[in-house]
Amino acid sequence: MTTLFISGIDTDIGKTYACGALAKTLFTMNFSLYTQKLVETGCDSGVSNDLLMHEKIVGKRFNLAKADLHCPYRFLTPASPHLSAQIDGKIIDTTYLGQQMKNLSKQCEHLLVEGAGGLCVPLNDEEMIVDYIVDHRLPVILVTSARLGSINHTLLSLELCRKKNIDVRAIIYNHYPNVTFEMLENTRQTIKKYMRKFFSETLWLELSEGSDLIPLDKNEATLLLG
C-alpha cells in the first residue's frame, strides 16, 4: 500500500485537477485507490468541493458520505488553513489528520492525498504542510506549470524537499493556464536541467490543457507507487 502526497508550488496551480487526472490514469491501469483532501478552505457544503472534482474527472463515485474520513477539516473562509480554522474557533490537529489518513488507507491499495496550497502553508501555529509530510514520510508529487513565477516557486519547493530529504516521486507539469510556446518550453527545460542535477530519478509527467489523463506507462506507474 502506498500513500502519495500531491502538493503544488502555489495555490491555484492545478493540484485538484492533476490529482483527479492521476487517479483516473491509475484507475485505467486497474489500480485500486482513493483520494483524500487534507484540509479544504472555502468549503460551503458538508463535502469537499475538490473531492467532488476528483469524482467528476475519474467518473467514479467515492464513499464521500464519510466526509470526515476523505476530508478531515473543511472550513468556510477561503484563506490559509490555520487562519480559516482560527476564524471557525478551531485548531487543526495533525495527529487527527494522520489518523484519518491511516484509516482511509486501510480501505484501498493506494491513496492520493491532496494538500492545500504549497509546502510551507501553515496548518496551525507550529506546523506547516511540509512538517506533516516529513512526520509521515510521505513521497511527494509536485504540481507546477509554466505561468509567470513558476520557475522560482518550483526550484524553491524542490530545494526545500532536498533540505528535508523528501522523496519527490514525480513532477506534474500542468499546461494550464495557456502561455506562449516559448514560456512553456523554456520553463520545462529550466526545471528539467535542475532535476538532472538533483532529482534524476524523479518522474516528469505532463498534463495537457483539456486532458483528464496523464501519459504514464505501467512501468512508470509501478515506480510512482513504489
Phi, psi and omega in degrees: 000133181235136171247125179245139180257122180266109178243175180223168179280348184189179173281156179056036178265351178106022180302313184298314180294318180295320178297316178296318180294320178294318177300316180296318179300315180291325176298322179295341177263010176070027171276142177267127182203163170235164170243151177225142173256120186301307177204139180236132173250161185070026182264114185256016178218179181283350182241141179298127177297325180293321178293324176296324176294320176304313180301316182298317181292314183290327185077028183218136180274133172264171181274068185284000174297332176271068189301319183290342179278317183277336176211091188301328180230129178227126183234149185284318186288125178282086182211182175302144184308319183294324179285318178300319178296317180299318179298326179274004179073029182234167174231131179287121181262110184289337174296317177296317177303314181296322180293318179293324176297316179297317180298317181289323182296337178289345185261004182207170179280323183220150182228131174253117181255116178271129179279199179227117182067217182263188186293329184263018175291128180288137172265326176206193184290345185244334191234142173252171179302321180298327178295320178297317179299313181294315182300326183257006177052049184269128170294147185246142165247122185256125180263128178224182179204188180256009181294159183303129181099350186293323180300309179302310184295323181292312182294323175297318179297317180291324176298320177296318179298321176299313182298322184268003181056043179273134178282106177268103185286324184201155168245129175258116182267104184275122182284352177262138002283159183295129177231178178293157178301320181299316179293317181300314183286317182292319178297317178303309184291325179294315179292319180296324178299317177295318181298320180301331181277319188239340184226053187293338181263359179282132179290142174252116181239150181234143177241105182288148180299131179088355180263152174238021174229147178251122179305117186203121178269174186297320180295317178296321179297320179296318177294320181297317184273357175071000000 
